[in-house]
Amino acid sequence: MKYFIGIDIGSVSVKAVLTNADFAVFHKQYTRHHGQSIQTTIAILDNILEQFPYNPIEGIAFTGNGASMVAELMKAHYVNEVIAQTKATAKLYPHIRSIIE
């Protein structure tokens, strides 16, 4: 089974989710970063990999205010947060026509 990690690095917190190709959620985490977004992101990734050591990670993508630099450092995929919200909503809730953040 293929697994994917999505991480949203915001101005206050880091949110992460571990899913499979069918969008089943195996882990989710919300952590306030107190201005230490990179260190918090590393700690969250370590936590996921410790809890799911035998699950091969097929891909990882970042979104959010502080994500582009982290994605570049990790050679991972970056997605603009508005685009991420739009694509996820269209896939998971195709009947929705408006998103209010």
CORGICOR-V744499 format. One record per residue. PSI is psi in radians with two decimals (* if undefined). BURIAL is b if it has 9 or more other ideal C-beta (glycine too) atoms within 8 Angstrom, else e. D_FIRST is the distance of its C-alpha to the first C-alpha in Angstrom with 1 decimal. Layout:
# CORGICOR-V744499
PSI;BURIAL;D_FIRST, PSI;BURIAL;D_FIRST
This chain:
# CORGICOR-V744499
2.46;e;0.0, 2.42;e;3.8, 2.65;b;6.6, 2.55;b;10.2, 2.31;b;13.6, 2.32;b;16.7, 2.25;b;20.1, 1.98;b;23.5, 1.85;b;26.4, -3.04;b;29.5, -0.32;e;33.1, -0.53;e;32.9, 2.94;e;29.3, 2.22;b;25.8, 2.45;b;23.0, 2.66;b;19.3, 2.46;b;16.1, 2.12;b;12.5, 2.99;b;10.4, -3.06;b;7.1, -0.34;e;7.9, 0.14;e;9.9, 0.33;e;11.9, 2.32;e;11.5, 2.16;e;13.2, -0.40;b;12.4, 2.45;b;15.3, 2.59;e;18.3, 2.43;b;21.3, 2.17;e;24.8, 2.22;b;27.2, 2.37;e;30.6, -0.15;b;31.1, 0.71;e;35.0, 0.07;e;35.3, 1.05;e;32.8, -0.67;b;29.8, -0.81;b;28.6, -0.69;e;28.9, -0.72;b;27.3, -0.77;b;24.3, -0.76;e;23.9, -0.70;b;24.3, -0.78;b;21.6, -0.74;b;19.1, -0.76;e;20.3, -0.80;b;19.9, -0.81;b;16.3, -0.53;b;15.5, -0.70;e;17.8, -0.48;e;16.3, 1.07;b;12.6, -0.38;e;13.4, 0.18;e;10.6, 1.95;b;7.8, 2.23;e;7.8, 2.00;b;9.4, -0.56;e;9.2, 2.76;e;12.4, 2.42;b;15.1, 2.56;b;18.0, 2.60;b;21.4, 2.93;b;24.0, 3.04;b;27.3, -0.75;e;30.8, 0.28;b;29.9, -0.51;b;26.7, -0.71;e;27.9, -0.75;e;29.3, -0.75;b;26.3, -0.73;b;24.0, -0.77;e;26.5, -0.63;e;26.8, 0.01;e;23.1, 0.76;e;22.8, 3.04;b;20.3, 2.37;e;20.4, 2.39;b;23.2, 2.26;b;23.7, 2.42;e;27.0, -0.57;b;26.7, -0.74;e;28.6, -0.74;e;26.4, -0.81;b;23.2, -0.74;b;24.9, -0.82;b;26.0, -0.74;b;22.8, -0.76;e;20.8, -0.75;b;23.7, -0.64;b;24.0, -0.82;e;20.4, -0.52;e;20.3, 1.21;e;24.0, -0.30;e;25.5, -0.23;e;28.8, 2.37;e;29.5, -0.20;e;32.1, 2.51;e;33.0, 2.21;e;31.4, 2.12;e;33.8, *;e;32.8
